[in-house]
Amino acid sequence: MNILLSNDDGIFAPGIKALHEAVADLGHVHIVAPDAERSAVGHAITLSDPIKTRPIHHNGQFFGYAVGGTPADCVKLAVCALLDERPRLVISGINLGPNAGISVIYSGTVSAATEGTILGIPSMAVSINTFSDPIWETAVGVTRRLTREIIARGIPKGVLLNVNVPNLPPSELRGFAWTRMGRSRFVETFDKRSDPRGNIYYWMDGELEEIGDVAGTDLEALRAGYVSITPIWFDLTHYPSLEKLKHWNLP
């Protein structure tokens, strides 16, 4: 099986090395990832600039291609130009920081997996619920187990799996939970600063605010120590409203 790995933290991030460790013996693994961090770029693609690539080696061995573009660019380019054979599985990650709740919309990690799904390839995004001191061993074990299940069982067409792993030792994981995407939003703050020449700039920060009932969500599962697995797709139509809005008095 050809397996394509990508991410949004960049090809030099420890998370993609951990991802490679998780699946290296489960197929013929290819790595195509951004040449630098591209976090929170969503599903952006590059249209007005050339997309540069270069081979990356670790310890004298070819590791993968660094791409001067977005995570979605990486998957498109890999499938359509760089690889001799179409991958049968796309895995994005292992992202440093969770992609639960509204973060799914902004996430480059999830978007790399989404692009795989758009191209008709079973895909999964994996993130670890911390920004510091990650326990990679846990995320590696979870990724490996889920990859074996995907190989054996497949994923429903048009759906990708968004996986969030608690930052706990393997012995402290409480299990796996199938979840829905939690409702949340970011409450942003902007720190106003000036550079040495007096030009004003802003540095954005913020916190995730949960909205409504969190029962059965990715947010709840992570908090309780479970690996959250959310099947998602990107038909953004709100069907109940579609029927109501048809009654508007429009010509």
C-alpha positions, 0 to 999 in steps of 0.5 A: 500500500502506498501511504502519503504523509503530510502536515501543517507544522512543516517537514522538519517538525517532530510530529511528522517524524513520529507519524513516519515511525507509526506507519513505516512498516505498514506500506510504502510511505511517501512524505510531502509536507510544507517547507515551513510551518503553515498552521491555521491556513485552512484549505488555502491553495496556491494559484498566483505563485509557482510551487517550489519543491526540494528533496529532504534527506535525514542521516543521508537517506531520502526522507521526503519533499519539502513544498513551498506551499500549503498543506492542501498544495502538498497533497494535490502536488503529491497525488497529481505530479510527484508520486509515480503511483497514487496513494491509497491512504493519506495521513496528516499530522501528527499535529502539535496542538488539538484540532477539535471544535471550531479549530477544524475549520482553520486547521491546515492539518485537517485540510491536508486530509480533506484534500485527500478525501476530495481526491477520493483517497481514504484520509485521516488527520491526527493531532495531540492535545498539547502545545508543549512536552508531547508524549509522542509514544501515545500518539504513535501507538494510536495512529498505528492502531487506527491505520491498521483498522483503516487498511482492514475496514476502509472509511466511508466515501467522502468522509475523513477521520479527525483524530485527537489524542490526549497527551497522556502516557499510553497506560492512562488512556481511557479508550477510544470515543466516536464523537461529533465536532464540538461547537465552539469559537475563538475569543480573540485578543489583539496585542497592539505593538510598534516596531523600531520604526514606529509602525503599528502591528498587532499580535493575535491571541485568544482562547477557545470558548465552548458553545452549547452542549458538549456531550458526545463531542471531541472536546468532552472526549479529550477532557475525559482522557479518550482518543476522539475520532470524528468522521467529518465531511465538507458539505456545509449545507444546513439542510433544515434551513434550506427548506425554510428559506425556500419560502422567502418572497423572492422573484 
